[in-house]
Amino acid sequence: MARRNRSRNLATASLSFSLTFGLLAVVLSGLTSAQHSTGQNRSGKRPAAPSSQRPKPTPTPTSDRLKALGAPPPVPVLKRKSEEEIKPGDVISVNTSEVMLPVTVRDRNGRLVSDLTRKDFRVYEDNSEQPLSDLALRQVPVDVVLMVDASSSVAANLNDFRWAAESFAAKLDSQDRISLIKFDDRVQLLQDWTRSRFQLQRALNRIEAGMFTRFNDALYLAAHEQFGPAQSRRAIIILSDGIDSGRGTTSNERALQALLEAQVTVYVISNTEIARAAKRAELDSLSNGSESAVRFNQLRIDDLREGLRVLDESEKRLGQLAVSTGGRLYTPHSFDALGDAYREVADELRMQYAIYYTPVNKIRDGSFRRVRVETTNRAYQTSTRSGYFAPLH
């Protein structure tokens, strides 16, 4: 019985082995077929599409048919935009050689005249009268740089300047721009161009007192750095005694040339008269003492006299600077009167004429051309800059 069971188990195991081996052979055969098919696909050989699905080639046109089509259309050209971005203060001019002159007119009593027309003006360049067009008078915004001398001569009265500057800004037109520069032993831009009175007020609060005065450097840098090539009315209003400490690199003549090149009108509000009154009072007090007291204070007396001489020379140069650029010199008797001086400048800028003309002299040689503006009413006095530098190209 046991032998019979053992034989049956062997037969069953043999049958299981045969079935397993057969199944494994079928799987291996399927894998081999798949690999062969994959190899054919990787070799780039794809089954050919049925001939009925192939697109028919388009026949090439003959020369006669090409002639019948006519000439090919022209290549399209992109048109430039008719409207260009206009920066604040720019004036779009048809003639790039056009000259703009800011002109102030006053009557015999010094009052501003603002009701003149083109026919009331005569413009001369190098003594030759220039033709004026109907568009000679235009309304143009003004760019104003407020400059303050923060050296020891003005440091004690900076609050008066802040108040006067804020009052001045309040009288400007909404399209006018303003910037702020302070200078002492260095020149610092505290506020770049803005129409925001709030930004100007914040910048005014950042003014700190210094020691020395780089007056000429400040004017030169303002002319070159703040004013671009745009043709706009430009003005600098500077509070200073104009006495340069000699620590800079710019001469008075070079500063004036830079201002003329930039076509800037300079208004000087000078504290020379305030300083002069203080020095004279001290000099009179020391000079009226006893003989021994005068000898004791002789060094200080000589210093005060030299200071008065320097103030006189500085005020003379400031006057020449203002006249050459078409501006004006103000010499208030106290810092309390700064507000009145700044208000006068604001009124002048608001009632100023902008006269445009195309020079008869077309030569672009970079030479300096002297200009003069007159009115038909000889009782009126005009002021504008002394001239301009002709373009080179």
Protein Blocks (a to p, Z undefined) as FASTA:
>chain_A
ZZmmmmmmmmmmmmmmmmmmmmmmmmmmmmmmmmmmmmmmmnopacdddfklpccddddd
dfklmmmnopadddddddddfbdcddehiacdfblkbccdddddddfkopacfkbcfklp
ccdeehiacdddfklpccddddddddddfbfklmmmmmmmmmmmmmmmmmpcfkbccddd
dddfbccdfbdcdfbfklmmmmmmmpccdfbdcfklmmmmmmmmmpcfbdcdddddddde
hiaghlambdfklmmmmmmmnopacddddfklmmmmmmmmmmmmmmmmcfklmmmmmmmm
mmmmmmmmmmmmmmmmmmmmmmmnopacdddfbfklmmmmmmmmmmmmmmpccdddddfb
lcdghpacddddddfblkbccdddfbdcddfZZ
